[in-house]
Amino acid sequence: MNEQEVQHFTTLQWVLVYVASCFSMAFALTPTTFIALLSGYFLAWNAFVPIAISYWCASYLGFKVAKLIDGGRFLNKLSEKPKVRQVLDNLQQDEFKIILLARLSPVLPFAITNVLFSFSGTKLKNFLTAGFIGMLPRTILSIWLGTQAQEIRKLIEHPSQGSGIQFFVFGLILVSMLGLGYFIKKAVSVKL
């Protein structure tokens, strides 16, 4: 399929693309950023709502399938050890913030975090809400990058000219890693 054909997709074809992307993102076949970049390139800012819905559906699907496969065995096995159970309980107190920070990070794989949060006993409501909010900055950045395709080529050819974008991505990584480190340290440092 070439670029000209994609530019002439009908609404139904785009709906099918986003339905397929829900499954491909949920099961780690397609990176979320790739879908957002392509969407931004072809649909510009009109891609925001379909991308947001696709991310939410892929999160739900990945979470539910992981829960179905695991059936709570992972959490039950971890809970057998009192110290580990206490750490998990402490992490669950800050569950919403941890999910938000994990989704904010452009380095943590989308599908793997779906599985990990599902296995850890995360509440579905917190997972979907915090995950959606955490994905917004990355989604907006990716769609914007897609709209700036010619600028991306220039950025690749002249990387020193894109320091604003590089700073933003570095900032997302730093905030998410510091935040996750804080909550994990807090959970582990409680007297065991």
Secondary structure, 3 states (H helix, E strand, C coil): CCHHHHHCCCHHHHHHHHHHHHHHHHCCCCCHHHHHHHHHHHHHHHHHHHHHHHHHHHHHHHHHHHHHHHCCHHHHHHHCCHHHHHHHHHHHHCHHHHHHHHHHCCCCCHHHHHHHHHHCCCCHHHHHHHHHHHHHHHHHHHHHHHHCHHHHHHHHHCHHHHHHHHHHHHHHHHHHHHHHHHHHHHHHHCCC
